[in-house]
Amino acid sequence: MAKLSLPLLLLVLLIFFTTSFSCPQHQKQALLQFKASLFNATSPFTSDKENKPIFFESWNSSSDCCDWHLVNCNSQFDSRNVIALDLRRLFGRLEPIVLASTILTPLFHIRSLMQLHLSSNQIQGELPGDGIANLTKLIFLDLIDNHFSGSIPSQIFNLRYLQYLYASYNSFNGNIPNEIGNKTKLQTLSLQHKNFFGKIPSSILNLKELEELDLSYNS
């Protein structure tokens, strides 16, 4: 078997390590799809370049998504995966932008996510439970100050590692799901300023790790 020449060997090693220390292609494509959907939905209100978020200037197909603004990756030797997205207040309070919750669909393909910040983006509609269910490694979920409506998805409380759930200042309604008691590792639960009504489910007593609970301004 012929041996590789030194220059060729170095090239092979360079390709190997470059690939290993870059985010997976499918995660990169999911983020680019999210950016495209976001800009398409807001284009009538952000035609002025000054109104477009500068955070996304680094999001392009020719660079590693681990180097993008708002994106954090792990630092494992064999691979790098996106583990956190800080997508808070992307457009400030620019009116009259309101985003449909379906815009989040690409993000649900990034199954390595451990932290997802989405507060203050005026996202309306139901939070897709099937999509949230894909994020099985999620520890921290921030939905504060949007317009999410309907029932809070029971799938959230089936996420094994979830410890922090901030979902205040939305339009969720109905009963608090009894599945809340599934989250024995939950440390913070903030569900204030919603339209929940009825009794607090007794399963909440299963939350032995709970340190902060806020159910104020409900019914």
C-alpha positions as CSV (number, residue, x, y, z in Angstrom):
1,M,0.0,0.0,0.0
2,A,1.5,3.3,-1.1
3,K,2.3,5.8,1.7
4,L,0.9,9.3,1.6
5,S,3.4,12.1,0.9
6,L,3.9,14.6,3.7
7,P,2.0,17.4,2.0
8,L,-0.9,15.1,1.2
9,L,-0.9,13.8,4.7
10,L,-1.0,17.3,6.1
11,L,-3.9,18.2,3.8
12,V,-5.8,15.1,4.9
13,L,-5.2,16.0,8.6
14,L,-6.2,19.6,8.0
15,I,-9.5,18.5,6.4
16,F,-10.1,16.1,9.2
17,F,-9.6,18.6,12.0
18,T,-11.4,21.4,10.2
19,T,-14.5,19.1,9.8
20,S,-14.2,17.9,13.4
21,F,-14.1,21.4,14.9
22,S,-16.9,22.8,12.8
23,C,-20.6,22.6,13.6
24,P,-22.5,19.8,11.8
25,Q,-23.8,20.8,8.4
26,H,-27.5,20.0,9.3
27,Q,-27.3,22.4,12.3
28,K,-25.8,25.1,10.1
29,Q,-28.5,24.7,7.5
30,A,-31.2,24.8,10.2
31,L,-29.8,28.1,11.5
32,L,-29.6,29.6,8.0
33,Q,-33.2,28.5,7.3
34,F,-34.3,30.2,10.6
35,K,-32.5,33.4,9.5
36,A,-34.1,33.3,6.0
37,S,-37.5,32.8,7.5
38,L,-37.0,35.5,10.0
39,F,-35.9,38.1,7.5
40,N,-38.6,37.1,5.1
41,A,-41.3,37.6,7.8
42,T,-39.9,40.9,8.8
43,S,-38.8,42.3,5.4
44,P,-41.9,44.7,5.1
45,F,-40.9,46.4,8.3
46,T,-37.1,46.2,8.1
47,S,-36.4,47.4,4.6
48,D,-34.2,50.1,6.1
49,K,-30.8,48.4,6.7
50,E,-30.5,50.2,10.1
51,N,-33.5,48.2,11.3
52,K,-32.0,44.8,10.5
53,P,-30.3,43.0,13.4
54,I,-26.5,43.2,13.0
55,F,-26.2,40.0,14.9
56,F,-26.9,38.0,11.8
57,E,-24.2,39.5,9.6
58,S,-21.9,36.7,10.7
59,W,-24.5,34.0,9.7
60,N,-23.4,32.9,6.2
61,S,-22.8,29.7,4.4
62,S,-19.0,30.2,4.1
63,S,-18.2,30.3,7.8
64,D,-18.4,27.9,10.8
65,C,-21.7,28.4,12.7
66,C,-19.8,28.0,16.0
67,D,-18.2,31.4,15.2
68,W,-21.5,33.2,14.6
69,H,-22.9,35.7,17.0
70,L,-25.6,34.4,19.3
71,V,-24.5,30.8,18.8
72,N,-22.5,28.8,21.3
73,C,-21.0,25.3,20.7
74,N,-19.5,22.6,22.9
75,S,-15.8,22.0,22.7
76,Q,-15.6,18.2,22.4
77,F,-12.5,16.9,20.6
78,D,-14.4,14.6,18.1
79,S,-17.2,17.1,17.2
80,R,-18.8,20.4,17.9
81,N,-22.5,20.9,18.3
82,V,-24.6,23.9,18.9
83,I,-25.6,23.9,22.5
84,A,-27.0,27.4,23.1
85,L,-28.8,30.1,21.2
86,D,-29.3,33.6,22.6
87,L,-32.1,35.0,20.4
88,R,-33.5,37.5,22.9
89,R,-34.9,40.8,21.7
90,L,-33.8,40.5,18.1
91,F,-35.7,43.5,16.8
92,G,-36.1,45.5,20.0
93,R,-39.5,47.0,20.1
94,L,-39.8,47.7,16.4
95,E,-43.5,47.9,15.6
96,P,-45.7,46.4,14.1
97,I,-43.5,43.2,13.8
98,V,-45.2,40.1,15.1
99,L,-43.7,36.7,14.3
100,A,-45.6,33.4,13.9
101,S,-44.5,30.6,16.2
102,T,-43.9,28.4,13.1
103,I,-40.7,30.5,12.5
104,L,-39.1,28.4,15.2
105,T,-39.5,25.1,13.3
106,P,-35.9,25.0,12.0
107,L,-34.5,25.3,15.5
108,F,-36.2,22.2,16.6
109,H,-33.9,20.2,14.4
110,I,-30.9,21.2,16.6
111,R,-31.3,18.4,19.1
112,S,-28.1,19.2,20.9
113,L,-29.5,22.4,22.3
114,M,-29.2,22.9,26.0
115,Q,-30.1,26.5,26.3
116,L,-32.7,28.4,24.2
117,H,-33.4,32.1,24.8
118,L,-36.4,33.5,22.9
119,S,-37.7,36.3,25.1
120,S,-39.1,39.6,23.9
121,N,-39.5,38.8,20.2
122,Q,-43.3,39.2,19.9
123,I,-43.8,35.6,18.7
124,Q,-47.5,34.7,18.5
125,G,-49.4,31.4,18.1
126,E,-49.1,28.0,19.8
127,L,-45.8,26.7,20.9
128,P,-45.3,23.5,18.9
129,G,-45.2,20.7,21.4
130,D,-43.9,18.1,18.9
131,G,-41.0,20.5,18.1
132,I,-40.1,21.1,21.7
133,A,-40.1,17.4,22.3
134,N,-37.1,17.0,19.9
135,L,-34.9,19.1,22.2
136,T,-34.3,16.3,24.7
137,K,-31.1,17.8,26.1
138,L,-32.7,21.2,27.0
139,I,-31.8,22.5,30.4
140,F,-32.8,26.2,30.1
141,L,-35.8,27.5,28.2
142,D,-36.7,31.2,28.1
143,L,-40.0,32.2,26.5
144,I,-40.6,35.4,28.4
145,D,-42.6,38.4,27.0
146,N,-44.0,37.0,23.7
147,H,-47.5,36.2,22.6
148,F,-47.6,32.5,22.8
149,S,-51.1,31.3,23.1
150,G,-53.1,28.1,23.7
151,S,-52.2,25.4,26.2
152,I,-48.6,25.2,27.4
153,P,-47.4,22.0,25.7
154,S,-47.3,19.1,28.1
155,Q,-44.2,17.9,26.1
156,I,-42.1,20.6,27.9
157,F,-42.6,18.7,31.2
158,N,-41.3,15.5,29.6
159,L,-37.9,17.0,28.9
160,R,-35.6,14.9,31.1
161,Y,-33.0,17.5,31.8
162,L,-35.0,20.7,32.0
163,Q,-34.2,22.7,35.1
164,Y,-35.2,26.3,34.3
165,L,-38.5,27.3,32.6
166,Y,-39.3,31.0,32.2
167,A,-42.6,31.5,30.3
168,S,-44.1,34.6,31.9
169,Y,-45.8,37.4,30.1
170,N,-47.4,35.4,27.4
171,S,-51.0,34.4,26.5
172,F,-50.9,30.7,27.5
173,N,-54.3,29.7,29.0
174,G,-56.2,26.8,30.4
175,N,-55.0,24.5,33.2
176,I,-51.5,24.0,34.2
177,P,-50.6,20.5,32.8
178,N,-50.6,17.7,35.4
179,E,-47.4,16.6,33.6
180,I,-45.6,19.4,35.5
181,G,-44.9,16.8,38.2
182,N,-42.7,14.8,35.7
183,K,-40.0,17.4,36.0
184,T,-38.4,16.3,39.2
185,K,-35.2,18.2,38.3
186,L,-37.0,21.5,37.8
187,Q,-35.4,24.3,39.9
188,T,-37.1,27.4,38.5
189,L,-40.7,27.6,37.2
190,S,-42.0,31.1,36.2
191,L,-45.6,31.2,34.8
192,Q,-46.7,34.6,35.9
193,H,-49.0,37.0,34.0
194,K,-50.9,34.3,32.0
195,N,-54.5,33.2,31.8
196,F,-54.2,29.9,33.7
197,F,-57.2,29.0,35.8
198,G,-58.4,26.2,38.0
199,K,-56.5,24.3,40.7
200,I,-52.8,24.0,40.9
201,P,-52.1,20.3,40.1
202,S,-51.1,18.2,43.1
203,S,-48.2,16.7,41.0
204,I,-46.4,20.0,41.6
205,L,-45.4,18.4,45.0
206,N,-43.2,16.1,43.1
207,L,-40.8,18.9,42.3
208,K,-38.3,18.2,45.1
209,E,-35.6,20.3,43.5
210,L,-37.7,23.4,43.0
211,E,-36.2,26.6,44.4
212,E,-38.3,29.3,42.7
213,L,-42.0,29.2,41.8
214,D,-44.0,32.1,40.4
215,L,-47.6,31.6,39.5
216,S,-48.7,35.2,40.2
217,Y,-51.3,37.1,38.2
218,N,-53.3,34.1,37.1
219,S,-56.8,32.9,37.9
